[in-house]
Amino acid sequence: MIKNKRRLFLKTAMAGSSVGVAVAAGLLTPTAVLAEWNKSAFTAKKVPDAISALYGSGNAAESAEIMITAPDVAENGAVVPVDIKTTLKDVENISLLVSENASPLAASFDTTAAIKGEVSIRVKVGKSGDLIATVKSGGKLYTAKRPVKVTTGGCG
């Protein structure tokens, strides 16, 4: 028992020392580990405003190459699983907006050519409405919608 506590103490001390050395050497800084946050897009109150803040333009073409998988009826709007997949080439960004939420932009993912055009996320859906996926591909913006009905306790 004492050996286990000593080993745990030594492991913790070594890990803490390693992080301390990395911070002191400037290898690990808060700005290096934090993701970029587009405040104006995530605080926008309307879908077109969020899309414009995120992409600089709200001109998006409907695309059948974007598939949104989500339940038709969400019994618990606090946790709704959503999968977005696309067969578009050169995907640069995939974002999900929830039309009836107070702040519609739920998530935005910057991608590279090394990543498949798909994301999975769980989001809060406040009221029945549309899930809107936007995909930036080849410098152009594409979108698809999927309606989701939210019920309380499974009662429509």
C-alpha positions as CSV (number, residue, x, y, z in Angstrom):
1,M,0.0,0.0,0.0
2,I,2.8,2.4,0.9
3,K,4.7,1.5,-2.3
4,N,1.6,2.3,-4.4
5,K,1.2,5.7,-2.7
6,R,4.9,6.5,-3.3
7,R,4.7,5.4,-7.0
8,L,1.6,7.6,-7.5
9,F,3.4,10.5,-5.8
10,L,6.4,10.1,-8.0
11,K,4.3,9.8,-11.2
12,T,2.4,13.0,-10.3
13,A,5.5,14.9,-9.4
14,M,7.2,13.9,-12.7
15,A,4.1,14.9,-14.7
16,G,3.8,18.2,-12.9
17,S,7.5,18.9,-13.4
18,S,7.3,18.2,-17.1
19,V,4.4,20.6,-17.6
20,G,6.3,23.2,-15.5
21,V,9.4,22.9,-17.6
22,A,7.3,23.2,-20.8
23,V,5.6,26.3,-19.6
24,A,8.9,27.9,-18.4
25,A,10.5,27.1,-21.7
26,G,7.6,28.8,-23.6
27,L,6.7,25.6,-25.3
28,L,3.2,25.6,-23.8
29,T,1.3,28.9,-23.6
30,P,-2.4,29.5,-23.1
31,T,-2.7,31.1,-26.5
32,A,-1.2,28.0,-28.1
33,V,-3.7,25.6,-26.6
34,L,-6.9,27.6,-26.9
35,A,-9.0,27.2,-30.0
36,E,-10.1,30.3,-32.0
37,W,-13.5,31.5,-31.2
38,N,-15.6,33.6,-33.6
39,K,-17.6,35.6,-31.0
40,S,-19.8,37.4,-33.5
41,A,-20.9,34.2,-35.2
42,F,-21.6,32.3,-32.0
43,T,-23.5,35.2,-30.4
44,A,-25.6,36.1,-33.5
45,K,-29.3,35.8,-32.8
46,K,-30.5,34.9,-36.4
47,V,-29.3,32.2,-38.7
48,P,-28.4,34.5,-41.6
49,D,-26.4,36.7,-39.3
50,A,-24.5,33.7,-37.9
51,I,-23.7,32.4,-41.4
52,S,-22.6,35.9,-42.6
53,A,-20.3,36.4,-39.5
54,L,-18.9,32.9,-39.9
55,Y,-18.2,32.9,-43.7
56,G,-18.4,36.6,-44.7
57,S,-21.3,35.9,-46.9
58,G,-24.7,34.3,-46.5
59,N,-25.0,33.1,-50.1
60,A,-25.3,29.3,-49.8
61,A,-26.5,26.8,-52.4
62,E,-28.7,23.9,-51.4
63,S,-26.9,20.6,-51.8
64,A,-28.0,17.0,-51.9
65,E,-24.4,16.0,-51.2
66,I,-24.8,17.0,-47.5
67,M,-26.6,14.4,-45.3
68,I,-27.9,15.2,-41.8
69,T,-28.7,12.3,-39.6
70,A,-30.8,13.1,-36.5
71,P,-33.9,11.8,-34.9
72,D,-37.3,12.9,-36.4
73,V,-38.6,13.4,-32.8
74,A,-36.2,14.3,-30.0
75,E,-37.6,13.2,-26.7
76,N,-35.0,15.1,-24.9
77,G,-34.0,18.4,-26.6
78,A,-31.1,18.9,-24.2
79,V,-29.1,16.1,-26.0
80,V,-29.8,15.5,-29.6
81,P,-27.3,13.4,-31.6
82,V,-26.5,14.8,-35.0
83,D,-24.3,13.4,-37.8
84,I,-23.3,15.5,-40.8
85,K,-21.7,13.8,-43.8
86,T,-20.8,15.2,-47.2
87,T,-19.4,13.9,-50.4
88,L,-18.3,17.3,-51.5
89,K,-14.6,17.6,-52.3
90,D,-12.0,20.0,-50.7
91,V,-14.1,20.6,-47.5
92,E,-12.8,23.5,-45.5
93,N,-15.5,23.9,-42.9
94,I,-18.6,22.1,-41.5
95,S,-21.0,24.0,-39.3
96,L,-24.3,23.2,-37.6
97,L,-27.0,25.7,-36.8
98,V,-30.2,25.2,-34.9
99,S,-32.8,27.5,-36.3
100,E,-34.9,28.0,-33.1
101,N,-32.1,28.3,-30.6
102,A,-31.4,31.7,-29.0
103,S,-27.9,31.5,-30.5
104,P,-28.3,29.4,-33.6
105,L,-24.7,28.5,-34.3
106,A,-24.1,25.3,-32.3
107,A,-20.7,24.2,-33.7
108,S,-18.2,25.0,-36.4
109,F,-15.3,22.7,-37.5
110,D,-12.4,23.7,-39.7
111,T,-11.2,20.7,-41.7
112,T,-8.3,19.8,-43.9
113,A,-8.0,17.4,-46.9
114,A,-6.7,14.7,-44.5
115,I,-10.1,14.6,-42.7
116,K,-13.3,13.0,-44.1
117,G,-16.2,15.3,-44.6
118,E,-18.1,14.2,-41.6
119,V,-18.7,15.2,-38.0
120,S,-20.8,13.9,-35.1
121,I,-22.1,16.1,-32.3
122,R,-24.7,16.2,-29.6
123,V,-26.5,19.6,-29.4
124,K,-29.3,21.3,-27.5
125,V,-32.4,21.9,-29.5
126,G,-34.7,24.4,-27.6
127,K,-37.8,24.1,-29.8
128,S,-39.0,22.2,-32.9
129,G,-37.3,23.6,-36.0
130,D,-34.6,23.0,-38.6
131,L,-31.1,21.7,-38.2
132,I,-29.0,23.5,-40.8
133,A,-25.7,22.2,-41.9
134,T,-23.4,24.5,-43.9
135,V,-20.3,23.2,-45.7
136,K,-17.6,25.4,-47.2
137,S,-16.0,23.4,-50.1
138,G,-13.7,24.7,-52.8
139,G,-14.3,28.2,-51.7
140,K,-18.1,27.9,-52.1
141,L,-20.8,27.6,-49.5
142,Y,-23.4,24.8,-49.5
143,T,-26.3,24.0,-47.1
144,A,-28.8,21.4,-46.2
145,K,-31.7,21.4,-43.7
146,R,-33.5,18.7,-41.6
147,P,-36.5,19.3,-39.4
148,V,-36.5,18.0,-35.8
149,K,-39.5,18.0,-33.5
150,V,-38.8,18.4,-29.8
151,T,-41.2,16.9,-27.3
152,T,-41.1,16.9,-23.5
153,G,-41.0,13.4,-22.0
154,G,-41.9,11.8,-25.4
155,C,-45.4,13.5,-25.6
156,G,-46.0,15.3,-28.9
